[in-house]
Amino acid sequence: MTPTALRSTSPGTERPLSTFQTISDSKHAFHKAFTHVIPSLYRRTSDELLVELHLLSHQSDFRVDGLFAVGLRQVFDAFTRGYRPAEHLDPLFDALCTSNGFDPAELKSLSEPLLQAVRGKNLSDVQRWLQKVGEDAPEPLASLFHRAEHSEFYYSRLMAVGLLTLLGEAQGEDCSEPDNLRQIAHDLAESLGFSRSRVEKDLSLYTANIEKMAQAVELMEEAIATERRKRGECQDQASNEVVSNS
């Protein structure tokens, strides 16, 4: 079955959409595209993103844009830290996208110019651009405000994460304080046509889950280090016994 087609980034237009693709179809397409075994710690992340993208692909009011693209990649990167082997990460991301009709190359082409537009800029300038609905902002950033003109657009929590990520790419004293960045994102939500309360809830949950994942990765790495140390000690002991018996 043909995967769901990627929607156009242009407001008010969209590409043909297959309404017949089920979650089973998406999972089948994913496992066909990515044949490697996913470590247990990261299986939930891949499953949840697969389902989330599947549901978004069937929302008629949803439009792919740079903010969504930034947020999707940020969530993927944040929840796959420590993944081994690292060379499987890009194929995994691509499979999650293509199995639901999203084009990973197009997502990259949308996210990178947006990140570049704010990278190294003063945070206060980025705030001002967002508060003034893109006035005087670089084009990739200014185009985000097209959605505010269309009340029917479908919000995704990945857009909120994208907003937070953009703010984090800027420079300024507040950038080093995660709580400050989240507060700024809350304050800017309505300028982008988002519900402030929804953004607050989504970013709070995202932050909490990031902390849990970081702890889990740390425990996993400690367990691996301990196992390697024990294995090394056993090998050393075996070598010493061979020497003493020779």
C-alpha positions, 0 to 999 in steps of 0.5 A: 500500500502506498504510504501517506503523501507528504503535505505541502508546506504552502498554506491552503494547499496539500498533496494527495493523501491516502486515507486507507493507510492503517497503523499496521501498514505504517509499521509494516513499511517501517520494518521493511525500511529499517531491518535492524533490531532496535535496542530495548531502551529506544524501542518505545521512542521509535514506536511513539514517533511512528504512531505520532507521525501516522496520526499526523499524516491523516489530519487534513488541516496539518501542514509540514513546516520548518518549525515542525521539522526542527521539533521532529528532529530535536525529539528524535535526537534527544530520545536517541542519545547513546544509541548504538551503533550511531550509524543506524540513527539516520536510517532509523529517522528516515524509516520513521518518516518515509513509512508515514509518507514524510520526506526526510530530505525535505524536512531537513531542507526546511529545518536547517535554514530556520536553525541557521537564521537564528543561530548566533543571533541575540535572543532578544532579537529572536523574541522581537521577531516572534512577538511582532509576527515576523516583522523584519525577521529573516525569511525562513522565520517570517514564513512561520507566521503564515499559519497564524493567518489560517485558524484551521491549521493543526497544532502538533507538540513537535511545533512547540519543541521546534520553537523551544529549539529555535530559542535555544540556538540564539545567544543570550543570558537566558539561553543557559537557563532551560526554565527561562527558555520555556517561559519565553516559548510560553509567552510567544505561543500565541504569536504563532497561533498556538494555545499557550496552555497547550504549549506549557503542557507539552513542553513540561512533559517533554522536559520531564521525559528528557530528564527520565531518558537521560537518567536511563541512558546514564544507568545503561552506560554505567551497566555497560562499563561495569560489564566491560570492567568485569570482563577485563578482570576475568580476562586478566585473571585467566591470563595470569593463571596461564602464566603461572601454570606455564 
